């Protein structure tokens, strides 16, 4: 019986192994058409995507390259900008052709857009000392112009393995002679959008740093996946700043840390959703304001509005803007719940009988008094600081306009002093000697996300005030215990 059971367990594995052997024996084997050590030439052309009749110009030619891995070289070029890109806001295209030495036909080729159309950065000025820009200057600054990518990496696959046609990597294309041409890939994954150079009609030549690498199959597949992921992010609505954050992690961190951040980001999203769910569930069942700081709820809603307007003014992607907007709507819904309980509390209090109900009424009264006292003390300390910072920013800072100054100043205050919203709630907890009235499930999920934010504070680029506020949060959450 034991042998029969073991045979039944191994039978599917044996059948799978036999089918794989049969496929290997009957399948088509595809090999690399280039041999190790073969001499190659690499030609790089620059052209205008909108000028079909204009022939691309040769900007660099590498002869006598040996098809062997590893190989890496960097070339510094000064290339002429196509006329259509300068005058007509066209798109420059960089093309690479891999040719066997002595042959006239290209073995592999790849093309990449060397320019990206973006709006120019709004000029900043001191609102008190510098004159306001004229309408013509503002219109010129708002124009969308091509921006030059000054650094491109060119990758060539070096692999002498033979693959079954049915199971070969997806980036390899078999030819009719059962051979495959090693693919070429050009990528700008190592370039941040802040390094782009705006192109205008007076721009004749621009720098181009071209890095050529011969890589293995694993390295080529990884770089191809990264390039495709960055393209997908653009299609999903990611802004250049969001993409730069991802690139910066890849450039400045170890690959293991990059994957760790990706996993932690997914966990962060899950806990965010759980915090939203439990927060809504708690406030739907709230029928008393005992132990709740109403003023903190109102002020937190106003802070949410400031952050939402700041993200909207900075052109943040919908993936970031939508959750911020949802959180703002939920906070204003909380205000409606608070005022509904406030308006319905007085008639109910007149009909209360019994010690337990009278005790609950006393707790609500103590909560309101403690909330008012803590909020007044907090205002005495924070209002002068807010006025002082906004005045300092107006006198010494540079801003795009009055609206930008007010919004950036208020946002900096929110980032730096947002933790102060916990002060009234802590004071109420101290007065009541209990924390049973708090939404503990939502607070636990938010506390976990706070420690995740601490990790991001050291990895992701963010304003210094926001980083300080993020790192200070765990100490404030600890005081709830």
C-alpha positions as CSV (number, residue, x, y, z in Angstrom):
1,X,0.0,0.0,0.0
2,X,2.8,2.4,0.8
3,X,4.6,1.7,-2.5
4,X,1.4,2.2,-4.4
5,X,0.7,5.5,-2.7
6,X,4.3,6.6,-3.4
7,X,3.9,5.7,-7.1
8,X,0.6,7.6,-7.3
9,X,2.4,10.7,-5.9
10,X,5.4,10.4,-8.2
11,X,3.3,9.6,-11.4
12,X,2.4,13.2,-12.2
13,X,6.0,14.3,-11.8
14,X,7.2,11.5,-14.1
15,X,4.7,12.4,-16.7
16,X,5.7,16.1,-16.6
17,X,9.4,15.1,-16.9
18,X,8.6,12.8,-19.9
19,X,6.6,15.6,-21.6
20,X,9.5,18.1,-21.1
21,X,12.0,15.6,-22.6
22,X,9.7,15.0,-25.5
23,X,9.3,18.7,-26.2
24,X,13.1,19.2,-25.9
25,X,13.8,16.4,-28.4
26,X,11.2,17.7,-30.9
27,X,11.5,21.4,-30.3
28,X,13.6,23.9,-32.4
29,X,16.9,25.0,-30.8
30,X,17.7,28.7,-31.4
31,X,21.3,29.9,-31.0
32,X,23.0,33.3,-31.0
33,X,24.1,34.4,-34.5
34,X,27.2,36.2,-33.1
35,X,30.2,34.3,-31.8
36,X,32.3,35.2,-28.8
37,X,35.1,37.6,-29.7
38,X,33.5,38.6,-33.0
39,X,34.3,42.1,-34.2
40,X,31.3,44.6,-34.2
41,X,30.6,48.2,-35.1
42,X,28.1,50.3,-33.3
43,X,26.5,53.3,-35.1
44,X,24.5,55.9,-33.2
45,X,22.3,58.3,-35.2
46,X,20.3,61.4,-34.2
47,X,17.2,62.5,-36.1
48,X,13.9,64.3,-35.9
49,X,10.8,62.1,-35.5
50,X,8.7,64.6,-37.5
51,X,11.1,65.0,-40.4
52,X,10.6,61.9,-42.5
53,X,12.5,63.3,-45.5
54,X,15.6,64.3,-43.4
55,X,18.2,61.7,-43.0
56,X,19.5,61.2,-39.4
57,X,23.0,62.3,-38.8
58,X,25.7,60.0,-37.4
59,X,26.9,61.3,-34.0
60,X,29.1,58.4,-32.9
61,X,30.6,55.3,-34.4
62,X,32.4,52.6,-32.4
63,X,34.5,50.2,-34.5
64,X,36.4,47.1,-33.6
65,X,34.2,46.3,-30.6
66,X,34.7,42.8,-29.3
67,X,31.6,40.8,-28.6
68,X,32.5,39.7,-25.1
69,X,31.2,40.4,-21.6
70,X,32.0,42.3,-19.5
71,X,32.6,45.5,-21.4
72,X,31.8,49.1,-20.5
73,X,32.8,52.5,-21.9
74,X,31.5,56.0,-21.6
75,X,31.6,58.6,-24.4
76,X,31.2,62.3,-23.9
77,X,29.6,64.0,-27.0
78,X,28.6,67.4,-28.1
79,X,25.8,66.9,-30.7
80,X,23.9,69.3,-32.9
81,X,20.2,69.7,-32.1
82,X,17.9,68.9,-35.1
83,X,16.3,72.0,-36.6
84,X,12.8,70.6,-36.2
85,X,13.3,70.2,-32.4
86,X,14.6,73.8,-32.0
87,X,12.1,75.6,-34.2
88,X,9.0,73.4,-34.2
89,X,9.0,71.7,-30.8
90,X,9.8,68.4,-32.5
91,X,11.0,65.2,-30.9
92,X,14.7,64.1,-31.2
93,X,15.2,60.4,-31.7
94,X,18.4,58.5,-30.9
95,X,18.9,55.3,-32.9
96,X,21.5,52.6,-32.4
97,X,22.5,50.1,-35.1
98,X,24.7,47.0,-34.3
99,X,26.6,45.8,-37.4
100,X,29.0,43.0,-38.0
101,X,32.3,44.4,-39.1
102,X,32.5,44.2,-42.8
103,X,28.7,43.8,-43.2
104,X,26.2,46.4,-44.6
105,X,23.1,45.1,-42.9
106,X,22.3,45.8,-39.2
107,X,22.2,42.9,-36.8
108,X,20.1,44.7,-34.2
109,X,18.7,48.2,-33.8
110,X,16.9,50.3,-31.2
111,X,15.4,53.8,-31.1
112,X,14.7,56.1,-28.1
113,X,13.2,59.5,-27.8
114,X,15.9,61.9,-26.7
115,X,13.6,64.7,-25.8
116,X,10.5,64.9,-23.6
117,X,8.0,67.8,-23.8
118,X,7.5,69.4,-20.4
119,X,6.3,72.7,-19.0
120,X,9.1,75.0,-18.0
121,X,9.7,75.7,-14.3
122,X,7.8,78.8,-13.1
123,X,10.3,81.5,-12.2
124,X,10.5,82.4,-8.5
125,X,10.9,85.9,-7.1
126,X,10.9,87.8,-3.9
127,X,7.4,89.1,-3.6
128,X,8.5,92.3,-1.7
129,X,11.6,93.2,-3.6
130,X,11.1,92.0,-7.2
131,X,8.6,93.2,-9.8
132,X,5.8,90.9,-10.9
133,X,6.2,89.2,-14.3
134,X,4.3,90.6,-17.3
135,X,1.6,88.6,-18.9
136,X,3.9,87.9,-21.9
137,X,6.6,86.5,-19.5
138,X,4.1,84.3,-17.7
139,X,2.8,83.0,-21.0
140,X,6.3,82.2,-22.2
141,X,7.1,80.4,-18.9
142,X,4.0,78.3,-19.2
143,X,4.8,77.0,-22.6
144,X,5.5,73.3,-23.1
145,X,8.9,72.9,-24.7
146,X,11.2,69.9,-25.5
147,X,13.7,69.0,-22.8
148,X,16.9,67.2,-23.7
149,X,18.1,64.0,-22.0
150,X,21.9,64.4,-21.5
151,X,22.6,60.9,-20.4
152,X,21.7,57.6,-22.1
153,X,22.8,54.0,-21.4
154,X,23.1,51.5,-24.3
155,X,23.0,47.8,-23.4
156,X,23.9,44.9,-25.6
157,X,23.0,41.3,-24.6
158,X,26.0,38.9,-24.6
159,X,24.9,35.3,-24.2
160,X,26.0,32.2,-26.2
161,X,23.4,29.9,-24.8
162,X,21.0,27.9,-27.0
163,X,17.3,28.1,-26.2
164,X,14.3,26.0,-27.2
165,X,12.1,28.2,-29.4
166,X,9.1,27.5,-27.2
167,X,10.8,28.6,-23.9
168,X,13.3,31.2,-25.0
169,X,13.2,34.6,-23.2
170,X,10.5,37.0,-24.5
171,X,13.0,39.7,-25.6
172,X,14.7,37.3,-28.1
173,X,13.3,37.0,-31.6
174,X,14.2,33.9,-33.5
175,X,14.9,34.2,-37.2
176,X,14.2,31.8,-40.0
177,X,17.6,30.2,-39.8
178,X,17.1,29.2,-36.2
179,X,19.3,32.0,-35.0
180,X,18.5,35.1,-32.9
181,X,20.1,38.5,-33.0
182,X,21.3,39.8,-29.6
183,X,19.0,42.7,-28.8
184,X,20.1,46.3,-28.1
185,X,18.4,48.4,-25.4
186,X,18.7,52.2,-24.8
187,X,17.4,53.5,-21.5
188,X,17.2,56.8,-19.5
189,X,16.5,55.0,-16.2
190,X,19.7,56.5,-14.7
191,X,18.6,60.0,-15.5
192,X,16.4,62.3,-13.3
193,X,13.9,64.7,-14.9
194,X,15.6,67.5,-12.9
195,X,18.7,66.9,-15.1
196,X,16.8,67.5,-18.4
197,X,17.9,70.6,-20.4
198,X,15.2,72.8,-22.0
199,X,15.6,73.4,-25.7
200,X,14.9,76.7,-27.4
201,X,15.4,78.2,-30.9
202,X,18.9,79.4,-30.0
203,X,20.2,76.0,-28.8
204,X,22.7,74.7,-31.4
205,X,24.5,72.0,-29.6
206,X,23.9,70.0,-26.4
207,X,26.0,67.5,-24.4
208,X,25.3,63.8,-24.6
209,X,26.9,61.2,-22.3
210,X,26.6,57.8,-23.9
211,X,27.4,54.7,-21.8
212,X,27.8,51.4,-23.7
213,X,27.6,48.2,-21.7
214,X,27.7,44.5,-22.7
215,X,25.6,42.6,-20.2
216,X,24.3,39.1,-19.4
217,X,20.8,37.8,-19.9
218,X,19.8,38.4,-16.3
219,X,21.1,42.0,-16.3
220,X,19.5,42.7,-19.7
221,X,16.1,41.3,-18.5
222,X,16.3,43.4,-15.4
223,X,17.0,46.6,-17.2
224,X,14.3,45.9,-19.8
225,X,11.8,45.3,-17.0
226,X,12.8,48.5,-15.2
227,X,12.4,50.5,-18.5
228,X,9.0,49.0,-19.2
229,X,7.9,49.7,-15.6
230,X,8.8,53.4,-15.9
231,X,6.8,53.6,-19.1
232,X,3.8,52.0,-17.4
233,X,4.1,54.5,-14.5
234,X,3.8,57.4,-17.0
235,X,0.7,55.7,-18.5
236,X,-0.9,55.3,-15.1
237,X,-0.5,59.0,-14.3
238,X,2.7,59.1,-12.3
239,X,4.3,62.6,-12.4
240,X,8.0,63.1,-13.1
241,X,8.6,63.7,-9.4
242,X,7.1,60.2,-8.6
243,X,9.2,58.6,-11.2
244,X,12.3,60.4,-10.0
245,X,11.7,59.0,-6.5
246,X,11.7,55.5,-7.9
247,X,14.9,56.2,-9.9
248,X,16.6,57.7,-7.0
249,X,16.0,54.6,-4.9
250,X,17.5,52.5,-7.7
251,X,20.5,54.8,-8.1
252,X,21.4,55.4,-4.5
253,X,20.3,52.2,-2.8
254,X,21.2,48.5,-3.0
255,X,18.9,46.4,-5.2
256,X,17.8,44.4,-2.1
257,X,16.7,47.7,-0.5
258,X,14.8,48.6,-3.6
259,X,12.7,45.3,-3.4
260,X,12.3,45.9,0.3
261,X,10.8,49.3,-0.3
262,X,8.4,47.9,-2.9
263,X,7.2,45.2,-0.4
264,X,6.9,47.8,2.4
265,X,4.9,50.1,0.1
266,X,2.4,47.4,-0.5
267,X,2.1,46.8,3.2
268,X,1.7,50.6,3.7
269,X,-1.2,50.7,1.2
270,X,-2.9,47.7,3.0
271,X,-2.7,49.3,6.4
272,X,-3.9,52.6,5.0
273,X,-7.0,50.9,3.7
274,X,-7.6,49.2,7.0
275,X,-7.1,52.4,8.9
276,X,-9.7,54.1,6.6
277,X,-12.1,51.3,7.1
278,X,-11.9,51.1,10.9
279,X,-11.9,54.9,11.2
280,X,-15.2,55.1,9.3
281,X,-16.7,52.2,11.2
282,X,-15.8,53.9,14.5
283,X,-17.3,57.3,13.6
284,X,-20.5,55.7,12.3
285,X,-21.2,54.3,15.7
286,X,-20.2,57.4,17.7
287,X,-23.2,58.7,19.7
288,X,-21.4,60.7,22.3
289,X,-18.4,63.1,22.3
290,X,-17.0,61.7,25.5
291,X,-13.2,61.8,25.4
292,X,-13.1,63.2,21.8
293,X,-11.3,66.5,20.9
294,X,-13.7,68.2,18.5
295,X,-11.4,71.1,17.9
296,X,-8.6,68.7,16.8
297,X,-11.0,67.0,14.3
298,X,-11.9,70.4,12.8
299,X,-8.3,71.6,12.7
300,X,-7.1,68.4,11.2
301,X,-9.7,68.8,8.4
302,X,-8.4,72.3,7.7
303,X,-4.8,70.9,7.6
304,X,-6.0,68.2,5.1
305,X,-7.4,70.9,2.9
306,X,-4.1,72.8,2.9
307,X,-2.1,69.6,2.0
308,X,-4.6,68.8,-0.8
309,X,-4.4,72.3,-2.3
310,X,-0.6,72.1,-2.1
311,X,-0.5,68.7,-3.9
312,X,-2.9,70.1,-6.5
313,X,-0.8,73.3,-7.0
314,X,2.3,71.2,-7.5
315,X,0.8,69.0,-10.2
316,X,0.9,65.8,-8.2
317,X,-0.3,62.6,-9.9
318,X,-3.8,61.3,-9.4
319,X,-2.4,58.3,-7.6
320,X,-1.4,60.6,-4.7
321,X,-4.0,63.3,-5.1
322,X,-7.0,60.9,-5.0
323,X,-6.2,59.4,-1.5
324,X,-5.5,62.8,-0.2
325,X,-8.9,64.0,-1.5
326,X,-10.6,61.0,0.0
327,X,-9.0,61.6,3.4
328,X,-10.2,65.2,3.2
329,X,-13.8,64.2,2.5
330,X,-13.8,61.7,5.4
331,X,-12.5,64.3,7.8
332,X,-15.3,66.7,6.9
333,X,-17.7,63.9,7.4
334,X,-16.3,63.4,10.9
335,X,-17.1,67.1,11.5
336,X,-20.7,66.6,10.6
337,X,-20.9,63.6,13.0
338,X,-19.4,65.8,15.8
339,X,-21.8,68.6,15.3
340,X,-24.8,66.2,15.0
341,X,-23.9,64.7,18.4
342,X,-23.4,68.2,19.8
343,X,-26.8,69.4,18.7
344,X,-28.6,66.3,19.9
345,X,-26.8,66.2,23.3
346,X,-28.7,69.0,25.0
347,X,-32.3,67.6,24.7
348,X,-31.1,64.2,25.6
349,X,-29.3,65.6,28.7
350,X,-32.6,67.0,30.0
351,X,-34.2,63.5,30.0
352,X,-31.2,61.7,31.6
353,X,-31.9,59.8,34.7
354,X,-29.7,57.6,36.8
355,X,-26.1,57.8,37.9
356,X,-24.6,56.1,34.9
357,X,-26.2,58.6,32.4
358,X,-25.3,61.5,34.7
359,X,-21.7,60.2,34.8
360,X,-21.6,60.1,31.0
361,X,-22.8,63.6,30.8
362,X,-20.1,64.8,33.3
363,X,-17.5,63.0,31.1
364,X,-18.7,64.9,28.0
365,X,-18.5,68.1,29.9
366,X,-15.0,67.4,31.2
367,X,-13.9,66.5,27.7
368,X,-15.2,69.8,26.3
369,X,-13.6,71.8,29.0
370,X,-10.2,70.0,28.7
371,X,-10.4,70.3,24.9
372,X,-11.0,74.1,25.1
373,X,-8.2,74.6,27.7
374,X,-5.6,72.5,25.7
375,X,-6.5,74.2,22.4
376,X,-6.1,77.7,24.0
377,X,-2.7,76.8,25.4
378,X,-1.6,75.3,22.1
379,X,-2.8,78.4,20.2
380,X,-0.8,80.7,22.5
381,X,2.4,78.9,21.6
382,X,1.8,78.1,17.9
383,X,0.1,81.2,16.5
384,X,3.1,83.5,17.1
385,X,5.3,80.8,15.5
386,X,3.1,80.5,12.5
387,X,2.9,84.3,12.0
388,X,6.7,84.5,12.4
389,X,7.5,81.8,9.9
390,X,5.1,83.1,7.2
391,X,6.6,86.6,7.7
392,X,10.1,85.3,7.4
393,X,9.2,83.3,4.3
394,X,7.7,86.5,2.7
395,X,10.7,88.6,3.5
396,X,13.5,86.2,2.6
397,X,11.9,83.5,0.5
398,X,11.3,83.3,-3.3
399,X,7.9,82.2,-4.6
400,X,5.9,82.0,-7.8
401,X,3.2,84.3,-6.5
402,X,1.1,85.3,-3.4
403,X,-1.0,82.2,-3.6
404,X,2.1,80.0,-3.8
405,X,3.7,81.9,-0.8
406,X,0.6,81.4,1.4
407,X,0.1,77.8,0.4
408,X,3.7,76.8,0.8
409,X,4.0,78.6,4.2
410,X,0.8,77.0,5.5
411,X,2.0,73.6,4.2
412,X,5.4,73.9,6.0
413,X,3.5,74.8,9.2
414,X,1.3,71.7,8.8
415,X,4.3,69.4,8.2
416,X,6.2,70.9,11.1
417,X,3.4,71.3,13.7
418,X,0.9,68.6,12.6
419,X,1.9,66.5,15.7
420,X,0.6,69.3,17.9
421,X,-2.9,68.2,17.0
422,X,-2.5,65.3,19.5
423,X,-2.0,67.7,22.4
424,X,-5.7,68.3,23.1
425,X,-6.5,64.6,22.9
426,X,-3.6,63.8,25.3
427,X,-4.9,66.4,27.7
428,X,-8.5,64.9,27.6
429,X,-7.1,61.4,28.2
430,X,-5.2,62.7,31.2
431,X,-8.3,64.4,32.6
432,X,-10.6,61.3,32.1
433,X,-7.9,58.8,33.2
434,X,-9.0,56.5,30.3
435,X,-8.5,55.9,26.6
436,X,-11.5,53.5,26.0
437,X,-13.2,56.2,23.9
438,X,-10.5,56.2,21.1
439,X,-10.7,54.3,17.8
440,X,-7.9,51.9,18.7
441,X,-8.0,49.7,15.7
442,X,-7.6,52.7,13.4
443,X,-4.9,54.1,15.7
444,X,-2.9,50.8,15.6
445,X,-2.9,50.7,11.8
446,X,-1.9,54.4,11.7
447,X,0.9,53.7,14.2
448,X,2.3,50.8,12.1
449,X,2.2,53.1,9.1
450,X,4.0,55.8,11.1
451,X,7.0,53.5,11.6
452,X,6.9,52.6,7.9
453,X,7.0,56.3,7.2
454,X,10.1,56.6,9.4
455,X,11.8,54.1,7.0
456,X,10.7,56.2,4.0
457,X,12.1,59.3,5.7
458,X,15.6,58.0,5.3
459,X,15.1,56.7,1.7
460,X,12.7,58.9,-0.2
461,X,13.4,62.6,-0.9
462,X,11.0,64.9,1.0
463,X,11.0,68.3,2.6
464,X,13.1,68.6,5.7
465,X,10.1,69.7,7.9
466,X,8.1,66.8,6.7
467,X,10.9,64.4,7.6
468,X,11.3,65.9,11.1
469,X,7.5,65.7,11.6
470,X,7.5,62.0,10.5
471,X,10.4,61.0,12.8
472,X,8.7,62.8,15.7
473,X,5.3,61.0,15.3
474,X,6.2,57.7,17.1
475,X,7.0,59.6,20.3
476,X,3.6,61.2,20.2
477,X,1.8,58.0,19.5
478,X,3.6,56.4,22.4
479,X,2.0,58.9,24.7
480,X,-1.5,57.4,24.0
481,X,-0.5,54.2,25.9
